[in-house]
Every structure is written in structure tokens, then in C-alpha cells.
Amino acid sequence: MAKKKRFGVSQALTRGLTETINVVENNAGIFRNTVLPLSRIELDPENPRKLAIDLLDIRQGIQATDPWVSQKQEELERLKELAATIASTGVINPIVVYKRGDIYRVVAGERRCLASVLAGKQEIDARVFNEKPKGFDLKLVQWVENTARDDLSLDERLDNIRDLIKEYCVQYGDVPITATLLKDITSLSLPQATYYLTVLNAPDDVKTLIKDGTLRSLDKAALIASITAPAVRQEAITACIEGYSLKQLRSIVTKNKILTTKKVIVPNVKRRGRTSTRVNMGYTANPKVVKQLIDAVLLQERYKKYVATFNSVNWDYLDQATKAFRQLIDILELEQVG
């Protein structure tokens, strides 16, 4: 069985929750390290992880009549491995909580909390914020925790990003959320931040597929969401459900763009002034547009031999895209002469 592909995460996120909290605490208040009784801890019902199982299920067992019994049983099985580790070595990374009356609510570390109870522990190491973190800081800690520690579904990740954006606007003003700003907030790469924003604004048919778990890949979701023609988008959706790779989906999009492009015939009208000696190819600030043009040309049989020429191009950089486009023009002129 192929290894499950994890969502790409920048190194900044994987340095651990400790470093992030050291930054967040400057705004959210000083915390203290302590040991807390698990009996005084509650989970956060708004945590974007969306676990169905809760502390009551761990302590009293999952009821057969529970409408979420199947999902809870699956989550319980995944928690048992973590519980076995905690039983032998303890909790390596403390959970993060804030005080809420006589109870402590979990900000980050739900799975460690549940697994500790499952392992028969009575106490757990914790970092306690003296004040509840502000909305944005709270969501940021949960984003880092969830991303660095365990896979979430695409739907849960989108909810997490959506909450982050909402709280950021509440705390810092209603500003336009660009891919660059989202990259700075989350430490995602710029392409990933762009993909997330594209999917957040996806058509309803794409959102439905993500919600029910049919569409799980961020890259594929972003590609399909960017297709404006409903018929072409449906073709891509069907192909995705059938297991097509990202490369194959891009080919579908490219093929349809070629077929639907209309030829504009310019009348042969005499014009005043100097006669043009070359064709103006226009310009773009988006290197991905250049990639689409090159991909379209390389689909033709006579140009397939040049595919390897463009394999090393990093399409995130304008200078490399410019050089690649010039190479394409040279190839086209060579072939036409030949």
C-alpha cells in the first residue's frame, strides 16, 4: 500500500509548539508550567481538529447507540498507539491550556489529553496561560499544533485557515487577505497559501466534495476550483474521483483551453506608420501563465521531444519563466524553419 501523503508543511511550523508559544505569549500573557489533574481539564468544542470522541467516551466507553460510534471507534484505535507511548514514557510535549473558572480548557494537545486518560494517567504536564489568549493568537496556536502534530482532513484545515483569517481581521482590522499575508501569518509556502485562498473561494460543487471527504488533496482542489467553465470543472472532478494524478488533471485543463480558444482573425488593413518587423508576444506577471503556454505546446506530438528541456524550471520565479519562454520561441522558430 502506498504511504499516505502528508500535506506539505514549511520547516518553520515543524520546529515545535514551544517556539510558537514563546512568540504568542508576548501578546497573550505569561504562562506557567505545572502539572494538572486530568479531572479538571476539558476539551475546546471549537477546536478545528473536529474529533468526534471526547473525554466521556474515554472514561465511560463508547455507547453502541451513539450516532458517531463508527467514527469514534476509529479515532479510539488511533489513540491507543499514542496512549501506549504515554504509558511508558509520559507526555513529552506539555498540553497548552487556560483557566476557565475551576476548569482548564485545552488550547492545544487534545489527543495527548485523551490518550493520557486512556493510558490511565491521573495528571498531565501543562502550560497554563494566565489569561485566555486573544482570538487570533488562540487560533494560531491551534493551527501550529494541529499542523505540526497530526494530519487533518482538507475540510478541517480549511476551517482552521478560515478561523485564522476571521480572527486576524477582528484583531488587526478588516484588511485584504492576500497569499503573501497568509504566508506570513501561517508560515506556509507562497504556493500553498495561494492554493488555500483559491479553495476557500471555490465553487459550491467543489466545496461539497471537500466537505464530504471525496476531494482530499489541496493541490487538486485548487486546480479544480480555478476552472471557471462548469462542464470542464465537472470533467476534472470526475477524473479526480477516478484517481487521476495532478499531472493528468492539468492535462485535462490544458486540453480544454486549447479546444475552446477562439482564433481572432485580423483583417488585412493597410495602416499608417512603420511596418512591424516582429510580433509582440505581450507580457504577464504570472509565471504560471508561461507554464500553461509551454505545456500546451509540448502536448503536440512534434514537440514532445523537448519536454526534458523544461523539467528543471522553477515556475515560482519570473526570471526562470522568462528564460523558458525564450527557449520555447527558439524551438518554435527552429521547427518552423525545419
C-alpha positions in Angstrom: 0.0 0.0 0.0 1.3 3.4 -0.9 2.4 5.6 2.0 -0.2 8.2 2.9 0.9 11.6 1.6 1.1 14.3 4.2 0.2 17.9 3.4 3.4 19.9 2.8 4.4 22.0 5.8 7.2 24.5 6.0 10.1 23.9 8.3 9.1 26.9 10.4 6.0 25.0 11.5 7.8 21.8 12.4 10.2 23.4 14.9 7.6 22.6 17.5 4.9 24.2 19.5 7.3 25.6 22.2 8.9 28.2 19.8 5.5 29.3 18.7 4.1 29.8 22.1 7.2 31.8 23.1 6.2 34.3 20.3 2.4 34.2 21.1 2.9 34.8 24.8 4.1 38.3 24.2 0.5 39.2 23.2 -1.4 36.6 25.1 0.1 36.9 28.6 2.7 35.0 30.6 2.2 31.3 31.1 3.4 28.9 33.8 4.5 25.3 33.6 2.7 23.0 36.0 1.1 19.5 36.5 -2.7 19.4 36.3 -5.2 16.7 37.3 -6.9 15.4 34.3 -10.2 15.5 36.1 -10.1 19.3 35.9 -9.4 19.5 32.2 -12.0 20.0 29.4 -11.6 20.0 25.6 -12.3 23.0 23.4 -15.5 22.4 21.5 -14.4 24.9 18.8 -11.0 23.3 18.2 -10.7 22.8 14.4 -9.5 19.3 14.8 -13.1 18.1 15.0 -12.6 14.9 16.9 -15.8 13.1 17.5 -14.5 11.2 20.5 -14.4 13.1 23.8 -13.3 12.6 27.4 -16.6 11.0 28.5 -16.2 8.3 25.8 -12.7 7.5 27.0 -13.8 7.3 30.7 -17.1 5.5 30.3 -16.7 3.8 26.9 -18.4 4.5 23.6 -22.1 3.7 23.6 -23.4 1.4 20.9 -26.3 3.7 20.3 -24.1 6.7 19.7 -24.8 8.1 16.2 -21.0 8.7 15.8 -20.0 5.2 17.1 -18.1 4.2 13.9 -16.0 7.4 13.7 -15.3 7.3 17.5 -14.1 3.7 17.3 -11.7 4.6 14.5 -10.4 7.5 16.5 -10.1 5.4 19.6 -7.9 2.9 17.7 -5.6 5.7 16.5 -5.3 7.0 20.1 -4.3 3.6 21.5 -0.8 3.8 19.9 -0.2 7.3 21.5 -1.6 6.0 24.8 0.9 3.2 24.8 3.8 5.6 24.3 2.5 7.9 27.1 2.1 5.0 29.4 5.8 4.1 29.0 7.5 7.5 28.6 4.9 10.1 29.6 3.9 13.2 27.7 6.9 14.7 26.0 5.3 18.0 25.0 3.0 19.6 27.6 -0.5 20.4 26.6 -1.5 24.1 26.5 -4.5 25.3 28.5 -6.0 28.4 30.0 -8.1 28.6 33.2 -11.8 28.9 32.9 -13.3 29.1 36.4 -12.2 25.9 38.2 -11.6 24.1 35.0 -8.7 24.3 32.5 -9.7 24.3 28.8 -7.3 22.8 26.2 -5.9 25.2 23.7 -3.5 22.6 22.1 -3.0 19.0 22.9 -6.4 17.3 22.7 -5.0 14.0 21.5 -2.3 13.9 24.2 -5.0 14.7 26.8 -7.4 11.9 25.6 -4.5 9.4 25.2 -3.3 10.2 28.8 -6.7 9.3 30.2 -6.8 6.2 28.0 -3.4 5.3 29.4 -4.7 5.5 33.0 -2.8 8.7 33.9 -4.3 11.0 36.6 -2.2 14.0 35.8 -0.6 15.7 32.8 2.2 18.3 32.2 0.7 21.6 31.1 1.5 25.1 30.2 -1.2 27.4 31.6 -1.9 30.9 30.2 -2.7 33.3 33.0 -5.2 34.9 30.6 -7.1 33.4 27.7 -5.2 34.1 24.5 -6.8 36.6 22.1 -8.9 35.1 19.4 -6.2 35.3 16.7 -3.4 34.1 18.9 -5.6 31.2 20.1 -6.3 30.1 16.5 -2.7 30.5 15.6 -1.5 28.2 18.4 -4.2 25.6 17.4 -3.1 25.9 13.7 0.5 25.2 14.6 -0.3 22.4 16.9 -2.7 20.7 14.5 -0.4 21.1 11.5 2.8 20.0 13.2 1.4 17.1 15.2 -1.1 15.2 13.2 -2.8 15.1 9.8 -6.1 16.9 9.5 -8.6 16.5 6.7 -8.6 19.2 4.0 -12.0 20.4 5.3 -10.6 20.8 8.8 -7.6 22.6 7.5 -9.8 25.0 5.6 -11.9 25.6 8.6 -8.7 26.4 10.6 -7.5 28.8 7.9 -10.9 30.4 7.7 -11.0 30.9 11.5 -7.4 32.3 11.4 -8.4 34.9 8.8 -11.6 35.8 10.7 -9.7 36.4 14.0 -6.9 38.2 12.2 -9.3 40.7 10.8 -11.0 41.1 14.2 -7.7 41.8 15.9 -5.9 43.8 13.3 -8.6 45.3 11.1 -10.6 44.3 8.1 -7.7 44.1 5.6 -7.5 42.3 2.3 -6.1 38.8 2.8 -3.5 38.1 0.1 -1.5 35.0 -0.4 1.6 36.8 0.9 -0.1 37.9 4.1 -1.5 34.4 4.7 2.0 33.0 4.1 3.4 35.4 6.8 0.6 34.5 9.2 0.9 30.8 8.9 4.5 30.1 7.7 3.1 28.2 4.7 4.9 28.5 1.4 3.6 31.1 -1.0 2.2 28.5 -3.4 0.3 26.7 -0.5 -1.1 30.0 0.7 -2.3 30.7 -2.8 -3.9 27.3 -3.1 -5.7 27.7 0.3 -7.2 31.1 -0.8 -8.3 29.6 -4.1 -10.0 26.7 -2.4 -11.7 29.0 0.2 -13.3 30.8 -2.7 -14.1 27.6 -4.6 -17.5 27.0 -6.4 -20.1 25.2 -4.3 -19.7 21.9 -6.1 -16.0 21.8 -5.1 -16.8 22.8 -1.5 -19.3 19.9 -1.3 -16.7 17.4 -2.4 -14.3 18.7 0.1 -16.9 18.6 2.9 -17.8 15.0 2.3 -14.2 13.9 2.0 -14.3 13.0 -1.7 -11.7 15.7 -2.6 -8.8 15.5 -0.1 -5.8 16.9 -2.0 -5.2 20.7 -1.6 -3.3 20.8 -5.0 -6.1 19.1 -6.8 -8.8 21.1 -5.1 -7.1 24.4 -6.0 -6.7 23.3 -9.6 -10.3 22.3 -10.0 -11.6 25.3 -8.1 -9.7 27.6 -10.6 -11.7 26.1 -13.6 -14.5 28.6 -14.4 -16.3 26.5 -17.1 -18.7 24.2 -15.3 -18.5 21.5 -17.9 -14.7 21.4 -17.8 -14.7 21.5 -14.0 -17.1 18.6 -13.9 -14.9 16.6 -16.2 -11.9 17.3 -13.9 -14.0 16.3 -10.8 -15.0 13.0 -12.4 -11.3 12.3 -13.4 -10.2 13.2 -9.8 -12.7 10.8 -8.3 -11.4 8.1 -10.7 -7.9 8.6 -9.3 -6.3 10.8 -11.9 -2.9 12.3 -10.9 -2.4 16.0 -10.6 -0.4 16.0 -13.8 -3.3 14.2 -15.6 -5.8 16.7 -14.3 -3.6 19.6 -15.5 -3.6 17.9 -19.0 -7.4 17.9 -19.0 -7.5 21.6 -18.2 -4.8 22.4 -20.8 -6.6 20.3 -23.5 -9.9 22.1 -22.9 -8.2 25.5 -23.0 -6.7 24.7 -26.4 -10.0 23.4 -27.8 -12.0 26.4 -26.5 -9.6 29.1 -27.6 -11.1 31.1 -30.4 -9.0 32.3 -33.3 -9.1 36.0 -33.8 -8.7 37.0 -37.5 -7.3 40.4 -38.0 -8.4 42.0 -41.3 -5.6 42.8 -43.8 -5.9 46.6 -43.5 -3.2 49.0 -44.5 -2.0 51.1 -41.6 0.0 54.2 -41.4 3.4 54.4 -39.9 6.3 52.0 -39.8 5.7 48.3 -40.8 6.1 45.9 -37.9 9.1 43.6 -38.1 8.1 41.2 -35.3 5.1 40.0 -33.3 4.6 41.5 -29.9 4.0 38.5 -27.6 2.6 40.5 -24.8 3.6 40.2 -21.1 2.5 38.7 -17.8 3.5 39.0 -14.2 2.4 35.4 -13.5 5.0 32.7 -14.4 2.3 30.0 -14.3 0.8 31.6 -17.5 4.1 30.9 -19.2 4.0 27.3 -18.0 0.5 26.9 -19.4 1.6 28.1 -22.8 4.7 25.8 -22.8 2.6 22.8 -21.6 0.1 23.4 -24.4 2.8 23.4 -27.0 4.5 20.3 -25.6 1.3 18.3 -25.8 1.7 18.3 -29.6 3.5 15.3 -30.9 6.2 17.1 -32.8 7.3 19.0 -29.6 7.2 16.2 -27.1 10.9 15.6 -27.6 11.6 18.9 -25.9 9.8 18.1 -22.6 13.0 17.4 -20.7 14.3 20.9 -21.6 11.8 22.4 -19.2 11.8 19.9 -16.4 14.2 21.9 -14.2 12.3 25.2 -14.4 11.0 26.5 -11.1 7.7 28.2 -12.1 7.6 30.3 -9.0 10.3 32.6 -10.4 9.8 35.1 -13.2 13.4 35.0 -14.4 13.3 31.3 -14.9 9.9 31.5 -16.6 11.2 34.3 -18.9 14.2 32.2 -19.9 12.0 29.2 -20.5 9.7 31.2 -22.7 12.6 32.4 -24.8 13.7 28.8 -25.2 10.2 27.9 -26.4 10.3 30.7 -29.0 13.7 29.4 -30.2 12.3 25.9 -30.5 9.2 27.0 -32.4 11.3 29.1 -34.9 13.7 26.2 -35.4 10.8 23.8 -36.1 9.1 26.2 -38.5 12.4 26.6 -40.4 12.9 22.9 -40.4 
